[in-house]
Amino acid sequence: MRRFGVLTGTSSTGAAGGVPAQPGAREREALAAPRAAPAVPGRVRDLRGLGGRGPARLHFGAGDVVVVSGLPGSGKSTLIKRTVQVRGIDSQDVRERWERRMPAGLPYGAYRPLVRFAHYAGLWRALRSGESLVVHDCGTQAWVRGLLARAARRRGRDLHLLLLDATPEEALSGQAARGRGVSGYAFHRHRTTVARLLGAAEQGRLPAGCASAVLVDRPAAGRLTALEFTGRPAV
């Protein structure tokens, strides 16, 4: 099964903002050796294709904001719940809280605006706190990343992108496992947007406002045990 994109660049690992070429066996061992990987501003780091031998932890600066993007069902919420010790903002959590309060059988569309309002109000409060923050993002709302970038910049911190590269089949399987899916139209929009983000990152181009990006596939995401915010990462 082919993912949205395959690295085609041949830039060296030392190129500023470049994506390294796919490593050989010896290089893969060297990449897999560190257990913690700092986020380097202005850089895209590709952890896909390592067979689950990538780093167990990702390090970010204290007060930074990390946005986790990917297809619906790719495992964003699972990753956040498993690895995040700081404040996490996940629209799925908000939806589940509202579902418990609504009458049984009431369609989600009837109260979706309330869920979205509650989610963005909570996000705004979290941004104003100045705390380190991890935000679940569907990827289709570029204005959300813009808001996060401006908020991080105002307090002298950085915004980082953690992008989950799952195949459509993996994402649909994830939706089935959680018992909740999205419409075919919405899924197509997500696929288009995520493919665009991945394509740009594979060429070393960061989304507007992002200081760095980390690309992970399902095995690399499964190996991660912590997203840590401890001091300023060394460039």
GROMACS elastic network, one bead per residue, 0.5 to 0.9 nm:
[ bonds ]
;  ai    aj funct       b0    kb
    1   167     6  0.73331   500
    1   169     6  0.85832   500
    2     5     6  0.76514   500
    2     6     6  0.82066   500
    2   167     6  0.69962   500
    3     6     6  0.71312   500
    3   165     6  0.70021   500
    3   166     6  0.66130   500
    3   167     6  0.51087   500
    3   168     6  0.80629   500
    4   165     6  0.73115   500
    4   166     6  0.79644   500
    4   167     6  0.69208   500
    4   168     6  0.86879   500
    4   191     6  0.83514   500
    4   194     6  0.80825   500
    4   195     6  0.55167   500
    4   196     6  0.88795   500
    4   198     6  0.72130   500
    4   199     6  0.79233   500
    5     8     6  0.88222   500
    5   165     6  0.87208   500
    5   195     6  0.71805   500
    5   198     6  0.66411   500
    5   199     6  0.62464   500
    5   202     6  0.77605   500
    6   199     6  0.85046   500
    6   202     6  0.77653   500
    7    10     6  0.84684   500
    7    19     6  0.80690   500
    7    20     6  0.85367   500
    7    21     6  0.70144   500
    7    22     6  0.71220   500
    7   199     6  0.87769   500
    7   202     6  0.59241   500
    7   203     6  0.80748   500
    8    21     6  0.74981   500
    8    22     6  0.86510   500
    8   202     6  0.77744   500
    8   203     6  0.82195   500
    9    12     6  0.89959   500
    9    18     6  0.84398   500
    9    19     6  0.69627   500
    9    20     6  0.73710   500
    9    21     6  0.61143   500
    9    22     6  0.88240   500
    9   202     6  0.75209   500
    9   203     6  0.67656   500
    9   204     6  0.89886   500
   10    18     6  0.89966   500
   10    19     6  0.79635   500
   10    20     6  0.67293   500
   10    22     6  0.83038   500
   11    14     6  0.80654   500
   11    15     6  0.64129   500
   11    18     6  0.61351   500
   11    19     6  0.64457   500
   11    20     6  0.56963   500
   11    21     6  0.62455   500
   12    15     6  0.55567   500
   12    18     6  0.73122   500
   12    19     6  0.75262   500
   12    20     6  0.53525   500
   12    21     6  0.66604   500
   13    16     6  0.82116   500
   13    18     6  0.69917   500
   13    19     6  0.68314   500
   13    21     6  0.75312   500
   14    17     6  0.86570   500
   14    18     6  0.77067   500
   14    20     6  0.81272   500
   15    18     6  0.51669   500
   15    19     6  0.79032   500
   15    20     6  0.81792   500
   16    19     6  0.88089   500
   16    42     6  0.73446   500
   16    43     6  0.68053   500
   16   204     6  0.86262   500
   17    41     6  0.86915   500
   17    42     6  0.54506   500
   17    44     6  0.61914   500
   17   203     6  0.88120   500
   17   204     6  0.52905   500
   17   205     6  0.71976   500
   17   206     6  0.82367   500
   17   212     6  0.86372   500
   18    43     6  0.67491   500
   18    44     6  0.66636   500
   18    45     6  0.86969   500
   18   201     6  0.88690   500
   18   202     6  0.82145   500
   18   203     6  0.68673   500
   18   205     6  0.79844   500
   19    43     6  0.78574   500
   19    44     6  0.59118   500
   19    45     6  0.66573   500
   19    46     6  0.70188   500
   19   201     6  0.77165   500
   19   202     6  0.60486   500
   19   203     6  0.64684   500
   19   204     6  0.53190   500
   20    23     6  0.78226   500
   20    44     6  0.86920   500
   20    45     6  0.78695   500
   20    46     6  0.75747   500
   20   202     6  0.89884   500
   22    28     6  0.88291   500
   22    46     6  0.89842   500
   22    49     6  0.83945   500
   23    26     6  0.77807   500
   23    27     6  0.53110   500
   23    28     6  0.57311   500
   23    31     6  0.87435   500
   24    27     6  0.52468   500
   24    28     6  0.59815   500
   24    29     6  0.87144   500
   25    28     6  0.50633   500
   25    29     6  0.64025   500
   25    30     6  0.88477   500
   26    29     6  0.52273   500
   26    30     6  0.64957   500
   26    31     6  0.87923   500
   27    30     6  0.50402   500
   27    31     6  0.61766   500
   27    32     6  0.85663   500
   28    31     6  0.50150   500
   28    32     6  0.60346   500
   28    33     6  0.85873   500
   28    50     6  0.67243   500
   28    53     6  0.83343   500
   28    54     6  0.86820   500
   29    32     6  0.50742   500
   29    33     6  0.61478   500
   29    50     6  0.89361   500
   29    53     6  0.81712   500
   30    33     6  0.52838   500
   30    34     6  0.77571   500
   31    34     6  0.67339   500
   31    47     6  0.87885   500
   31    50     6  0.86066   500
   31    53     6  0.83519   500
   31    54     6  0.68714   500
   31    55     6  0.80719   500
   32    35     6  0.75251   500
   32    50     6  0.76089   500
   32    52     6  0.87813   500
   32    53     6  0.51929   500
   32    55     6  0.61316   500
   33    53     6  0.81585   500
   33    54     6  0.77798   500
   33    55     6  0.75222   500
   34    37     6  0.69600   500
   34    54     6  0.80057   500
   34    55     6  0.60155   500
   34    56     6  0.83450   500
   35    54     6  0.77262   500
   35    56     6  0.51784   500
   35    57     6  0.60970   500
   35    58     6  0.84740   500
   36    55     6  0.54775   500
   36    56     6  0.61700   500
   36    58     6  0.55210   500
   36    59     6  0.66357   500
   37    40     6  0.89879   500
   37    55     6  0.62536   500
   37    56     6  0.82045   500
   37    57     6  0.62819   500
   37    59     6  0.58052   500
   37    60     6  0.88321   500
   38    57     6  0.86535   500
   38    58     6  0.58732   500
   38    60     6  0.61904   500
   38    61     6  0.87240   500
   38   233     6  0.58441   500
   38   234     6  0.74041   500
   38   235     6  0.85126   500
   39    43     6  0.78714   500
   39    44     6  0.87970   500
   39    45     6  0.82135   500
   39    58     6  0.70835   500
   39    59     6  0.60351   500
   39    60     6  0.56495   500
   39    61     6  0.81750   500
   39   160     6  0.78522   500
   39   211     6  0.86376   500
   39   212     6  0.64648   500
   39   213     6  0.77399   500
   39   214     6  0.78826   500
   39   233     6  0.66479   500
   39   234     6  0.84430   500
   39   235     6  0.83084   500
   40    43     6  0.57162   500
   40    44     6  0.81537   500
   40    45     6  0.85712   500
   40    60     6  0.85622   500
   40   211     6  0.77393   500
   40   212     6  0.62296   500
   40   213     6  0.86676   500
   40   233     6  0.69633   500
   40   234     6  0.71496   500
   40   235     6  0.54320   500
   41    44     6  0.86321   500
   41   158     6  0.80826   500
   41   160     6  0.83848   500
   41   210     6  0.83768   500
   41   213     6  0.85609   500
   41   233     6  0.87802   500
   41   235     6  0.69340   500
   42   204     6  0.89388   500
   42   205     6  0.89506   500
   42   206     6  0.75310   500
   42   210     6  0.78908   500
   42   211     6  0.50120   500
   42   212     6  0.51030   500
   42   213     6  0.82032   500
   43   204     6  0.72451   500
   43   205     6  0.86482   500
   43   206     6  0.78330   500
   43   211     6  0.72419   500
   43   213     6  0.65474   500
   43   214     6  0.85307   500
   44   201     6  0.64809   500
   44   202     6  0.78145   500
   44   203     6  0.89281   500
   44   204     6  0.59838   500
   44   205     6  0.78821   500
   44   206     6  0.73192   500
   44   212     6  0.57392   500
   44   214     6  0.58515   500
   44   215     6  0.76328   500
   45   201     6  0.88862   500
   45   212     6  0.79660   500
   45   213     6  0.62512   500
   45   215     6  0.62769   500
   45   216     6  0.89367   500
   46    49     6  0.86234   500
   46   201     6  0.89222   500
   46   202     6  0.81357   500
   46   213     6  0.83979   500
   46   214     6  0.59071   500
   46   216     6  0.66900   500
   47    50     6  0.64663   500
   47    52     6  0.89313   500
   47    53     6  0.89514   500
   47    54     6  0.62752   500
   47    55     6  0.83615   500
   47   214     6  0.71432   500
   47   215     6  0.57565   500
   47   216     6  0.51995   500
   47   217     6  0.73772   500
   47   220     6  0.64644   500
   48    51     6  0.77631   500
   48    52     6  0.84461   500
   48    54     6  0.82809   500
   48   165     6  0.81542   500
   48   215     6  0.65122   500
   48   216     6  0.50294   500
   48   217     6  0.51219   500
   48   218     6  0.83236   500
   48   219     6  0.79487   500
   48   220     6  0.63874   500
   49    52     6  0.78509   500
   49    53     6  0.89760   500
   49   216     6  0.85144   500
   49   217     6  0.73195   500
   49   219     6  0.82285   500
   49   220     6  0.79942   500
   50    53     6  0.54008   500
   50    54     6  0.60565   500
   50   219     6  0.79358   500
   50   220     6  0.71247   500
   51    54     6  0.77096   500
   51   219     6  0.61056   500
   51   220     6  0.71289   500
   52    55     6  0.85960   500
   52   217     6  0.87803   500
   52   218     6  0.82305   500
   52   221     6  0.79113   500
   52   222     6  0.71509   500
   52   223     6  0.58100   500
   52   224     6  0.89977   500
   53    56     6  0.84574   500
   53   219     6  0.81895   500
   53   220     6  0.70660   500
   53   223     6  0.73079   500
   54    57     6  0.89929   500
   54   219     6  0.86944   500
   54   220     6  0.59168   500
   54   221     6  0.89029   500
   54   223     6  0.70104   500
   54   224     6  0.80807   500
   55    58     6  0.71535   500
   55   220     6  0.78974   500
   55   223     6  0.72194   500
   55   224     6  0.66912   500
   55   225     6  0.89451   500
   56   220     6  0.85483   500
   56   221     6  0.89338   500
   56   222     6  0.89560   500
   56   223     6  0.55959   500
   56   225     6  0.54017   500
   56   226     6  0.68532   500
   56   227     6  0.89341   500
   57    83     6  0.85076   500
   57   223     6  0.85537   500
   57   224     6  0.56299   500
   57   225     6  0.58815   500
   57   227     6  0.57982   500
   57   228     6  0.70377   500
   58   224     6  0.77350   500
   58   225     6  0.87109   500
   58   226     6  0.65964   500
   58   227     6  0.50037   500
   58   228     6  0.61295   500
   58   229     6  0.86527   500
   59   226     6  0.84880   500
   59   227     6  0.60994   500
   59   229     6  0.58999   500
   59   230     6  0.70045   500
   59   231     6  0.89537   500
   59   232     6  0.89728   500
   59   233     6  0.70755   500
   60    63     6  0.85205   500
   60    64     6  0.65878   500
   60    65     6  0.84507   500
   60    66     6  0.83185   500
   60   158     6  0.88836   500
   60   160     6  0.83643   500
   60   227     6  0.74977   500
   60   228     6  0.60523   500
   60   230     6  0.65994   500
   60   231     6  0.75776   500
   60   232     6  0.69658   500
   60   233     6  0.61736   500
   61    64     6  0.54012   500
   61    65     6  0.86852   500
   61   132     6  0.82456   500
   61   157     6  0.76746   500
   61   158     6  0.77968   500
   61   228     6  0.82085   500
   61   229     6  0.51738   500
   61   230     6  0.56921   500
   61   233     6  0.56300   500
   62    65     6  0.88867   500
   62   131     6  0.79444   500
   62   132     6  0.60149   500
   62   157     6  0.80795   500
   62   228     6  0.84974   500
   62   230     6  0.51547   500
   62   232     6  0.63442   500
   62   233     6  0.89077   500
   63   130     6  0.62815   500
   63   131     6  0.51846   500
   63   133     6  0.71877   500
   63   152     6  0.80324   500
   63   155     6  0.83421   500
   63   156     6  0.86656   500
   63   157     6  0.61859   500
   63   158     6  0.80358   500
   63   229     6  0.72022   500
   63   230     6  0.87950   500
   63   231     6  0.85743   500
   64   130     6  0.87254   500
   64   131     6  0.77805   500
   64   132     6  0.51826   500
   64   133     6  0.66462   500
   64   134     6  0.87014   500
   64   152     6  0.66635   500
   64   156     6  0.87747   500
   64   157     6  0.51806   500
   64   158     6  0.50752   500
   64   159     6  0.60803   500
   64   160     6  0.77105   500
   64   229     6  0.73568   500
   65   127     6  0.88112   500
   65   131     6  0.84894   500
   65   132     6  0.58373   500
   65   134     6  0.58477   500
   65   135     6  0.75702   500
   65   148     6  0.73560   500
   65   149     6  0.82061   500
   65   151     6  0.89991   500
   65   152     6  0.66369   500
   65   157     6  0.76845   500
   65   158     6  0.63368   500
   65   160     6  0.62745   500
   65   161     6  0.87389   500
   66   132     6  0.83036   500
   66   133     6  0.62962   500
   66   135     6  0.62276   500
   66   136     6  0.87773   500
   66   148     6  0.89413   500
   66   158     6  0.84446   500
   66   159     6  0.57889   500
   66   161     6  0.58234   500
   66   162     6  0.68434   500
   67   133     6  0.83913   500
   67   134     6  0.57824   500
   67   136     6  0.60341   500
   67   137     6  0.62827   500
   67   145     6  0.76836   500
   67   148     6  0.83505   500
   67   159     6  0.74207   500
   67   160     6  0.62506   500
   67   161     6  0.51065   500
   67   162     6  0.60888   500
   67   163     6  0.82483   500
   68    76     6  0.64472   500
   68    77     6  0.88007   500
   68    79     6  0.88557   500
   68    80     6  0.81086   500
   68   134     6  0.72095   500
   68   135     6  0.60541   500
   68   136     6  0.50934   500
   68   137     6  0.57086   500
   68   138     6  0.81568   500
   68   139     6  0.85195   500
   68   160     6  0.86749   500
   68   161     6  0.61822   500
   68   163     6  0.59115   500
   68   164     6  0.75160   500
   69    76     6  0.68830   500
   69   135     6  0.87058   500
   69   136     6  0.65391   500
   69   138     6  0.56026   500
   69   139     6  0.53985   500
   69   161     6  0.73353   500
   69   162     6  0.63204   500
   69   164     6  0.62159   500
   69   165     6  0.89693   500
   69   194     6  0.79040   500
   70    73     6  0.82881   500
   70    74     6  0.61750   500
   70    75     6  0.80570   500
   70    76     6  0.68684   500
   70   137     6  0.75617   500
   70   138     6  0.61777   500
   70   139     6  0.63931   500
   70   162     6  0.86657   500
   70   163     6  0.57909   500
   70   165     6  0.65045   500
   70   166     6  0.74689   500
   70   190     6  0.80180   500
   70   191     6  0.86962   500
   70   194     6  0.62093   500
   71    74     6  0.52673   500
   71    75     6  0.83000   500
   71    76     6  0.83380   500
   71   138     6  0.67553   500
   71   139     6  0.78236   500
   71   164     6  0.76335   500
   71   165     6  0.78975   500
   71   166     6  0.70811   500
   71   167     6  0.85328   500
   71   168     6  0.77559   500
   71   171     6  0.62731   500
   71   172     6  0.89991   500
   71   187     6  0.77827   500
   71   190     6  0.60184   500
   71   191     6  0.66296   500
   71   194     6  0.68452   500
   72    75     6  0.77248   500
   72    76     6  0.79961   500
   72   138     6  0.69443   500
   72   171     6  0.61375   500
   72   172     6  0.77972   500
   72   174     6  0.79510   500
   72   175     6  0.69518   500
   72   181     6  0.77928   500
   72   182     6  0.75714   500
   72   187     6  0.74779   500
   72   190     6  0.75793   500
   73    76     6  0.74573   500
   73    77     6  0.86764   500
   73   166     6  0.87638   500
   73   170     6  0.75040   500
   73   172     6  0.61709   500
   73   173     6  0.71491   500
   73   176     6  0.81634   500
   73   177     6  0.85470   500
   73   178     6  0.80508   500
   73   180     6  0.88477   500
   73   181     6  0.78924   500
   74    77     6  0.86538   500
   74    78     6  0.89250   500
   74   164     6  0.67983   500
   74   165     6  0.76533   500
   74   166     6  0.56689   500
   74   167     6  0.81371   500
   74   168     6  0.85158   500
   74   170     6  0.66340   500
   74   172     6  0.80764   500
   74   173     6  0.86428   500
   74   174     6  0.62323   500
   74   175     6  0.81084   500
   74   218     6  0.78687   500
   75    78     6  0.51540   500
   75    79     6  0.60267   500
   75    80     6  0.86215   500
   75   164     6  0.77721   500
   75   166     6  0.86356   500
   75   171     6  0.78595   500
   75   174     6  0.70934   500
   75   218     6  0.79956   500
   75   221     6  0.83842   500
   76    79     6  0.51767   500
   76    80     6  0.62392   500
   76    81     6  0.86924   500
   76   136     6  0.67567   500
   76   137     6  0.83894   500
   76   138     6  0.89218   500
   76   163     6  0.89778   500
   76   164     6  0.73566   500
   77    80     6  0.51220   500
   77    81     6  0.61473   500
   77    82     6  0.85869   500
   77    90     6  0.69657   500
   77    92     6  0.73556   500
   77    93     6  0.86376   500
   77   136     6  0.70055   500
   78    81     6  0.52416   500
   78    82     6  0.61723   500
   78    83     6  0.86253   500
   79    82     6  0.52280   500
   79    83     6  0.60150   500
   79    84     6  0.79701   500
   79   221     6  0.69491   500
   79   222     6  0.77198   500
   79   224     6  0.80274   500
   79   225     6  0.86222   500
   80    83     6  0.54597   500
   80    84     6  0.53840   500
   80    85     6  0.89214   500
   80    88     6  0.71163   500
   80    89     6  0.89867   500
   80    90     6  0.82883   500
   80   134     6  0.76093   500
   80   135     6  0.84857   500
   80   136     6  0.78081   500
   80   227     6  0.86608   500
   81    84     6  0.60725   500
   81    85     6  0.85534   500
   81    88     6  0.82234   500
   82    85     6  0.86539   500
   82   224     6  0.84714   500
   82   225     6  0.66856   500
   82   226     6  0.74668   500
   83   224     6  0.69136   500
   83   225     6  0.50412   500
   83   227     6  0.56332   500
   83   228     6  0.85186   500
   84    87     6  0.74021   500
   84    88     6  0.68560   500
   84   134     6  0.74160   500
   84   225     6  0.84972   500
   84   226     6  0.60733   500
   84   227     6  0.56478   500
   84   228     6  0.76101   500
   85    88     6  0.80436   500
   85   226     6  0.76564   500
   85   227     6  0.75601   500
   85   228     6  0.76870   500
   86   131     6  0.80477   500
   86   132     6  0.63583   500
   86   133     6  0.63686   500
   86   134     6  0.74594   500
   86   227     6  0.86265   500
   86   228     6  0.81938   500
   86   229     6  0.80381   500
   87   126     6  0.79477   500
   87   131     6  0.74922   500
   87   132     6  0.67726   500
   87   133     6  0.52430   500
   87   134     6  0.64399   500
   87   135     6  0.86718   500
   88   126     6  0.89921   500
   88   132     6  0.89335   500
   88   133     6  0.59170   500
   88   135     6  0.58577   500
   88   136     6  0.77912   500
   89    92     6  0.89196   500
   89    93     6  0.80902   500
   89    94     6  0.88158   500
   89   119     6  0.79221   500
   89   122     6  0.76663   500
   89   123     6  0.64550   500
   89   126     6  0.81448   500
   89   133     6  0.75515   500
   89   134     6  0.62449   500
   89   136     6  0.61165   500
   90    93     6  0.55053   500
   90    94     6  0.69219   500
   90   119     6  0.77615   500
   90   123     6  0.89593   500
   90   134     6  0.84763   500
   90   135     6  0.61543   500
   90   137     6  0.78568   500
   91    94     6  0.50733   500
   91    95     6  0.62172   500
   91    96     6  0.86924   500
   91   115     6  0.78980   500
   91   116     6  0.76159   500
   91   118     6  0.88770   500
   91   119     6  0.57509   500
   91   120     6  0.85590   500
   91   135     6  0.87608   500
   91   136     6  0.68133   500
   91   137     6  0.81932   500
   92    95     6  0.50520   500
   92    96     6  0.62186   500
   92    97     6  0.86747   500
   92   136     6  0.84321   500
   93    96     6  0.51918   500
   93    97     6  0.62858   500
   93    98     6  0.87789   500
   93   119     6  0.89099   500
   94    97     6  0.51777   500
   94    98     6  0.63574   500
   94    99     6  0.86445   500
   94   115     6  0.63478   500
   94   116     6  0.83017   500
   94   118     6  0.71952   500
   94   119     6  0.61698   500
   95    98     6  0.52128   500
   95    99     6  0.60979   500
   95   100     6  0.88029   500
   95   108     6  0.86973   500
   95   112     6  0.81413   500
   95   115     6  0.58217   500
   95   116     6  0.83670   500
   95   119     6  0.84511   500
   96   100     6  0.64015   500
   96   101     6  0.88847   500
   97   100     6  0.54289   500
   97   101     6  0.68025   500
   97   115     6  0.89795   500
   98   101     6  0.51130   500
   98   102     6  0.63045   500
   98   111     6  0.83635   500
   98   114     6  0.85406   500
   98   115     6  0.68591   500
   99   102     6  0.52015   500
   99   103     6  0.80360   500
   99   104     6  0.83716   500
   99   106     6  0.87784   500
   99   108     6  0.79193   500
  100   103     6  0.80719   500
  100   104     6  0.85746   500
  101   104     6  0.89907   500
  102   105     6  0.84788   500
  102   106     6  0.68515   500
  102   111     6  0.86157   500
  103   106     6  0.57890   500
  104   107     6  0.87310   500
  105   108     6  0.89453   500
  106   109     6  0.84658   500
  106   110     6  0.70635   500
  106   111     6  0.85293   500
  107   110     6  0.56994   500
  107   111     6  0.77302   500
  107   112     6  0.89974   500
  108   111     6  0.57205   500
  108   112     6  0.57942   500
  109   112     6  0.50097   500
  109   113     6  0.79281   500
  110   113     6  0.78472   500
  110   114     6  0.88881   500
  111   114     6  0.53921   500
  111   115     6  0.65621   500
  111   116     6  0.89127   500
  112   115     6  0.50776   500
  112   116     6  0.62193   500
  112   117     6  0.86015   500
  113   116     6  0.51377   500
  113   117     6  0.60964   500
  113   118     6  0.85823   500
  114   117     6  0.51069   500
  114   118     6  0.61280   500
  114   119     6  0.85200   500
  115   118     6  0.51659   500
  115   119     6  0.60571   500
  115   120     6  0.86888   500
  116   120     6  0.61601   500
  116   121     6  0.84033   500
  117   120     6  0.53861   500
  117   121     6  0.60034   500
  117   122     6  0.85204   500
  118   121     6  0.51437   500
  118   122     6  0.61153   500
  118   123     6  0.85626   500
  119   122     6  0.52325   500
  119   123     6  0.61831   500
  119   124     6  0.87255   500
  120   124     6  0.60639   500
  120   125     6  0.85800   500
  121   124     6  0.51579   500
  121   125     6  0.63345   500
  121   126     6  0.86793   500
  122   125     6  0.51675   500
  122   126     6  0.61877   500
  122   127     6  0.86712   500
  123   126     6  0.50849   500
  123   127     6  0.61923   500
  123   128     6  0.87116   500
  123   135     6  0.81817   500
  124   127     6  0.51347   500
  124   128     6  0.63029   500
  124   129     6  0.88119   500
  125   128     6  0.52168   500
  125   129     6  0.64584   500
  126   129     6  0.52112   500
  126   130     6  0.73004   500
  126   131     6  0.72019   500
  126   133     6  0.75783   500
  127   130     6  0.59078   500
  127   131     6  0.72552   500
  127   132     6  0.87753   500
  127   133     6  0.77537   500
  127   148     6  0.77090   500
  127   151     6  0.64790   500
  127   152     6  0.79310   500
  128   131     6  0.81656   500
  128   151     6  0.78382   500
  129   132     6  0.88964   500
  130   133     6  0.84919   500
  130   151     6  0.88238   500
  130   152     6  0.83123   500
  130   155     6  0.71372   500
  132   229     6  0.67934   500
  134   227     6  0.88374   500
  136   139     6  0.89918   500
  137   140     6  0.80020   500
  137   141     6  0.78173   500
  137   144     6  0.80175   500
  137   145     6  0.83522   500
  138   141     6  0.71354   500
  138   190     6  0.73164   500
  138   194     6  0.87327   500
  139   142     6  0.69227   500
  139   144     6  0.87730   500
  139   145     6  0.85402   500
  139   190     6  0.69296   500
  139   193     6  0.64459   500
  139   194     6  0.63534   500
  139   197     6  0.82827   500
  140   143     6  0.88912   500
  140   144     6  0.89515   500
  140   189     6  0.72808   500
  140   190     6  0.61432   500
  140   192     6  0.87659   500
  140   193     6  0.57946   500
  140   194     6  0.77397   500
  141   144     6  0.55378   500
  141   145     6  0.72732   500
  142   145     6  0.53508   500
  142   146     6  0.63834   500
  142   147     6  0.87852   500
  142   208     6  0.89420   500
  143   147     6  0.61221   500
  143   148     6  0.86024   500
  144   147     6  0.50347   500
  144   148     6  0.62238   500
  144   149     6  0.85574   500
  145   149     6  0.59989   500
  145   150     6  0.85740   500
  145   159     6  0.84862   500
  145   207     6  0.85505   500
  145   208     6  0.80463   500
  145   209     6  0.74594   500
  145   210     6  0.82608   500
  146   149     6  0.50695   500
  146   150     6  0.61932   500
  146   151     6  0.85664   500
  146   208     6  0.72942   500
  146   209     6  0.65115   500
  146   210     6  0.89732   500
  147   150     6  0.52848   500
  147   151     6  0.61756   500
  147   152     6  0.86393   500
  148   151     6  0.51439   500
  148   152     6  0.61288   500
  148   153     6  0.85287   500
  148   159     6  0.69504   500
  148   209     6  0.83509   500
  149   152     6  0.51903   500
  149   153     6  0.60485   500
  149   154     6  0.85891   500
  149   157     6  0.89052   500
  149   158     6  0.71979   500
  149   159     6  0.55476   500
  149   160     6  0.87903   500
  149   208     6  0.82002   500
  149   209     6  0.50836   500
  149   210     6  0.67235   500
  150   153     6  0.50447   500
  150   154     6  0.60942   500
  150   155     6  0.88237   500
  150   159     6  0.88550   500
  150   209     6  0.75735   500
  151   154     6  0.52671   500
  151   155     6  0.67463   500
  151   156     6  0.88911   500
  151   157     6  0.85104   500
  151   159     6  0.89299   500
  152   155     6  0.54883   500
  152   156     6  0.63099   500
  152   158     6  0.54869   500
  152   159     6  0.61990   500
  153   157     6  0.54455   500
  153   158     6  0.63442   500
  153   159     6  0.80307   500
  153   209     6  0.86678   500
  154   157     6  0.75099   500
  155   158     6  0.88519   500
  158   209     6  0.84129   500
  158   210     6  0.71449   500
  158   211     6  0.59648   500
  158   212     6  0.85146   500
  159   209     6  0.68424   500
  159   210     6  0.50079   500
  159   211     6  0.57461   500
  159   212     6  0.74189   500
  160   209     6  0.86429   500
  160   210     6  0.53258   500
  160   211     6  0.56528   500
  160   212     6  0.50516   500
  160   213     6  0.57063   500
  160   214     6  0.80304   500
  161   206     6  0.86005   500
  161   207     6  0.82584   500
  161   210     6  0.65994   500
  161   211     6  0.81110   500
  161   212     6  0.63302   500
  161   214     6  0.62822   500
  161   215     6  0.83823   500
  162   212     6  0.86926   500
  162   213     6  0.57813   500
  162   215     6  0.61714   500
  162   216     6  0.75368   500
  163   194     6  0.84978   500
  163   197     6  0.83709   500
  163   198     6  0.77859   500
  163   213     6  0.72781   500
  163   214     6  0.61774   500
  163   216     6  0.62698   500
  163   217     6  0.85214   500
  164   214     6  0.86310   500
  164   215     6  0.62012   500
  164   216     6  0.51216   500
  164   217     6  0.57285   500
  164   218     6  0.72823   500
  164   221     6  0.74969   500
  165   194     6  0.82544   500
  165   195     6  0.88814   500
  165   198     6  0.77349   500
  165   215     6  0.68829   500
  165   216     6  0.59328   500
  165   218     6  0.72241   500
  166   169     6  0.79753   500
  166   170     6  0.59047   500
  166   171     6  0.62619   500
  166   216     6  0.86126   500
  166   217     6  0.60136   500
  166   218     6  0.64240   500
  167   170     6  0.51326   500
  167   171     6  0.62732   500
  167   172     6  0.86370   500
  168   171     6  0.50359   500
  168   172     6  0.60557   500
  168   173     6  0.84518   500
  168   187     6  0.89415   500
  168   191     6  0.77402   500
  169   172     6  0.51856   500
  169   173     6  0.60886   500
  169   174     6  0.85716   500
  170   173     6  0.50707   500
  170   174     6  0.61904   500
  170   175     6  0.87327   500
  170   218     6  0.87317   500
  171   175     6  0.62670   500
  171   176     6  0.86874   500
  172   175     6  0.50047   500
  172   176     6  0.62415   500
  172   177     6  0.86165   500
  172   181     6  0.76310   500
  173   176     6  0.50827   500
  173   177     6  0.61710   500
  173   178     6  0.87863   500
  174   177     6  0.50308   500
  174   178     6  0.63701   500
  174   179     6  0.85822   500
  174   180     6  0.89268   500
  174   181     6  0.87857   500
  175   178     6  0.53471   500
  175   179     6  0.61515   500
  175   180     6  0.54671   500
  175   181     6  0.50314   500
  175   182     6  0.80154   500
  176   180     6  0.63051   500
  176   181     6  0.67408   500
  177   180     6  0.78830   500
  178   181     6  0.81698   500
  181   187     6  0.89327   500
  182   185     6  0.81635   500
  182   186     6  0.61633   500
  182   187     6  0.61848   500
  183   186     6  0.51701   500
  183   187     6  0.60847   500
  183   188     6  0.85581   500
  184   187     6  0.50669   500
  184   188     6  0.61388   500
  184   189     6  0.87142   500
  185   188     6  0.51986   500
  185   189     6  0.64359   500
  185   190     6  0.88187   500
  186   189     6  0.51005   500
  186   190     6  0.62869   500
  186   191     6  0.86743   500
  187   190     6  0.50395   500
  187   191     6  0.61321   500
  187   192     6  0.86341   500
  188   191     6  0.50461   500
  188   192     6  0.62064   500
  188   193     6  0.86698   500
  189   192     6  0.52023   500
  189   193     6  0.62354   500
  189   194     6  0.85928   500
  190   193     6  0.51942   500
  190   194     6  0.59765   500
  190   195     6  0.83089   500
  191   194     6  0.52992   500
  191   195     6  0.58951   500
  191   196     6  0.84907   500
  192   195     6  0.52358   500
  192   196     6  0.62610   500
  192   197     6  0.88342   500
  193   196     6  0.51106   500
  193   197     6  0.63375   500
  193   198     6  0.87032   500
  194   197     6  0.50252   500
  194   198     6  0.60995   500
  194   199     6  0.84461   500
  195   198     6  0.51170   500
  195   199     6  0.59685   500
  195   200     6  0.85723   500
  196   199     6  0.51130   500
  196   200     6  0.62140   500
  196   201     6  0.85873   500
  197   200     6  0.53313   500
  197   201     6  0.61748   500
  197   202     6  0.86350   500
  197   205     6  0.89538   500
  197   206     6  0.83434   500
  197   207     6  0.72628   500
  198   201     6  0.50688   500
  198   202     6  0.60318   500
  198   203     6  0.86539   500
  198   215     6  0.80433   500
  199   202     6  0.52175   500
  199   203     6  0.65553   500
  199   204     6  0.89324   500
  199   205     6  0.86207   500
  200   203     6  0.52232   500
  200   204     6  0.64930   500
  200   205     6  0.50485   500
  200   206     6  0.68030   500
  200   207     6  0.77697   500
  201   205     6  0.50239   500
  201   206     6  0.57818   500
  201   207     6  0.78536   500
  201   213     6  0.74119   500
  201   214     6  0.88044   500
  201   215     6  0.81763   500
  202   205     6  0.73391   500
  202   215     6  0.88973   500
  203   206     6  0.87934   500
  205   208     6  0.89549   500
  206   209     6  0.79447   500
  206   210     6  0.61168   500
  206   211     6  0.74101   500
  206   212     6  0.67745   500
  206   213     6  0.68367   500
  207   210     6  0.56336   500
  207   211     6  0.86247   500
  207   212     6  0.88048   500
  207   213     6  0.85406   500
  208   211     6  0.87203   500
  210   213     6  0.72901   500
  215   220     6  0.88940   500
  216   219     6  0.78211   500
  216   220     6  0.53954   500
  216   221     6  0.58323   500
  217   220     6  0.53457   500
  217   221     6  0.60722   500
  217   222     6  0.85263   500
  218   221     6  0.50808   500
  218   222     6  0.60117   500
  218   223     6  0.87091   500
  219   223     6  0.63626   500
  219   224     6  0.89895   500
  220   223     6  0.52257   500
  220   224     6  0.66546   500
  221   224     6  0.53722   500
  221   225     6  0.86561   500
  222   225     6  0.79250   500
  224   227     6  0.78733   500
  229   232     6  0.83098   500
  230   233     6  0.79397   500
